[in-house]
């Protein structure tokens, strides 16, 4: 060890450089890992801060009573999204988290003093507390009034026929006074979904919000601080809690829903319970017909002529083949009536058969044509696969096939006429009898949430008296806005009523029978016509269970039914907020790995540098090695001696590097908080030093550097002892004798690289392709340069310039190392810089709009715009724009703007309006496999944020907690980097409770953009409608990308710095080594200035060659991997490269000046 | 410049002293040589042989005294003038040949011509010189492929490429075996005879020194000149 210290002291300069290089490598690598730790640690800190002591939550898409959860204590809350407007300035903030809370909520944060929030509900304007982020947005002070808009609680889904969807019905507005402002930390930072950005929060007293929502005593969220998770068995479910009620009658029970329709998640288990317990049931579906009319059967084929219309009647669909209604029918139907019906039915059937055959023939021809085209396309597909035109055509044809198949399925209903029964009153009113054709018109809700009038045709099978089951109004649930009116003219349904159709006798019927059905159809027919995503039954009537009375049956049913209910299927979510939040803190982007990867080439550069410096050190000590060999040291022992020295020196360097790492990490964090802020959005990062990362970084860099030293030391054995004693080593010396052999070796290498390039061209993965191209081109460049160095030919006429160039071949290994380091750094700078997009991206869409509250009327139609509050002029203005609406399933942002690891992506439902264009057509294709649908996602978001292979299916959970596979198609650099997209039909199927549209793409002519933006935001203010430029939105995604690129370029700059340092070092060392030669040149009359010039040209040549190889490799790799050169930031890249060149030139000049400062001529003396 | 300096090839040293700090290496040395003269400088190690040679070669300045070459004191010249002067008038051969390993033999010979404007016939001259030193077939080889003697021949050819008036050799045979050393010495004398320059050689080799017509013996800074008349060159 003593020997080591003496040696270390003697050769301190070289050892210091080796140690410093190792320190740089450790600093960069460990620093990168610390950046990752800091990112994770800071995200974790935010998670803990935003959740306080909350561990778990029970969240629901409906309101429930807090005592539903059999666990105490719990903290109740109402969580809503809304918009807030400052009453005085009209400054608006969208996407505000509106929380209804009480004191217990604030106590979840130990360090937070409860704000001043009165729970009094009798004040003219109740209190509201806001966080500082919202205060900054609204520019309001304590005491200022603000208006809060949030969604109104509704029993019936707005998109159901009876649901209300006008702004006044779905949006609740409260005027409140700011009573306190809390900092945007702790409770002020609370939000359910993980995101590093500062939330806009508003806190309203729970009773005040409950009152506004008419949900007294109810909440939609419960929080617990107990670490044990909330499980389904902790829920005290009740029928009332589920929005159900049972009406008990003498010998039967009627199960109905406050939402009118029994949702499948409830009706299915109810029917299962009745089946299991032998409880007789009568499931029914009630609907409202706009008109019932008869068609003159003798003229119906020529032109439909109606004789009489009964307006606005209840229709009941129920089992007619068996059960209570079948019995009722058999009692009230005569043989004569039956015969009349059978005769008419046969006539109808004959006519329909003819029509069916005709239609079937047409469909079959169309089907054959399309299937043939598909087959042809699929054959072509083997050659053309991947071209957008081919994909588009295939999607079109498949879509057409789906339509034709659907049409073929519908044909079956042509042949079999549906049957209808009228009550006596209706039959008499229409003057019809068995066998007559009856027409029904009714409303349905279109995809755009418009009411459309549908039509259905029936054969009248029977006429029933108004008695028994046909006089039982209990089967009819309460029609909101209808059932409690005294006259039809008082009805206030959400749809349009033509009051002119209502006759006196209709009012008389209403007076006498209220909503008693006038017509009955089979349940199958009823479901086919009227079932929707909200349900297909309105009442389940149950008899008594065998051996049980009605009370016992009710009790049995309730018990068994509630056991069968899966809370997740009825909108409850059990969230382990803390655990999920901490898991998400691992981050969508592993900054540690990112920076480590970015620093990877610096480690390589350092390794090369250390290898070179160590080699210089060994060369310096060639005589020492020779002497050791001469006195009997074995080569292995000498190697170990050097290696030991290397390990000790680099270990010291590595320790030093640990300190450097902390400094480096601090610098990077500072960069991320300032220069590169777009990458993280909010300056929240704090330094978190993890000892393990520090040691890992130190160890890895140490191993790399030691490996480099080991490779140097291994070469020692190739030098003869005599040469060593003479102070010579053969490290990288010129070997002209090897010239021929080297040329052959180079050719071999060139062939390998060409094969590598060809292989790279065949690789599909762009990153792998890019990497292969870079490796091949760089290696090829280095090999050619190496060959050039070794195969210097004699000049026909030696010039000063050639003289300088040839000097680079004096120490080929050193020259090559410099060129490698510089080219590596330049290649990175070029390749990365090429992906930088400074220009504002272009998109065909003018705007992207998001609405805090869903829109239930179409912006695409004049009627819809009128309903949404646009005046005629504004509506006309909007008609010049194409507006594509999307449904939204709330979830996490999956774009690079979210640093947390998203676990539940936001899903968009793309409306049919946009599914005719590529690539959206893919969403129109049905999927034969249950639970698997087509989806579109952005390639970058999938790969880098969700860490998902885009070629594999993505798994999500539907609204009922069932797994749903998304078969993905990817888009690049799209506006949809924050979400995954499915078709609207799939969206409605799997997420039926979501209503309205909250995301919009808008195409607007440039000259109308500003006006359109203003109009939309102003008119839809209550909805929190925010319009942003589509280009700017794309730019915000690109800003993150550009920031990463800047980071990478900065590290590339560091690489260049190291390369230049290496170059200067080589130059310096070369001058020292060549002092004798240089002195000889001086003796021959070379002036110092000329020597400087020659040396400068020599090093500049290396710099230029290194840069050229790097630049060419970068360009070729981009060209090879992308197939074209992207829109290139030529200016910034040229400036960067010129800066690098300039820096290198200056460094070289300094090195030359310093090295030539010492007297050369003294070296010529022999004594 | 060579032409203006004159054709008499006169080297005159007057009262030359050289101190390194307090150590006086050379004391009041004076001598004068003209074209065609060969001089051996001998003396024990550290006696100032190389220093004297370097002062004559204008690589070092004397502390006192004057050096006149063809009537000019080179140390009165500016740095660029001195460089040009040295390039034109003086040729050097060192013990360690200081050949540039990355260049061929021919290129090494041509290197001194790069310092200033090249004459058009330099390559021909270099080839001729290499022919004279017996390396015609080694012109495209690199120094690493040559023997020690061959390398020194290249160094001699290089020293003569600009036809110097004075050829200074610092232990030119110091690293060579006796036979090779004798061959190199023969070559030096042969070329000296042809070029008629002033040949000054520093050597420890008394046998070699004995072959020179003039011998400067240095001891304790004092120089003794011994002229033995024309020897067999």
Interface residues (C-beta under 8 A of the other chain):
Chain A: X733 X734 X735 X736 X737 X792 X794 X795 X797 X798 X799 X800 X803 X806 X807 X809 X810 X1076 X1077 X1079 X1080 X1081 X1082 X1083 X1084 X1085 X1086 X1087 X1088 X1090 X1161 X1164 X1165 X1166 X1167
Chain B: X45 X46 X49 X50 X51 X54 X57 X59 X60 X79 X80 X83 X84 X85 X86 X87 X88 X90 X92 X94 X95 X96 X98 X100 X101 X102 X103 X104 X106 X107 X110 X111 X112 X114 X115 X116 X123 X140 X141 X142 X144 X145 X158 X162 X170 X171 X174 X202
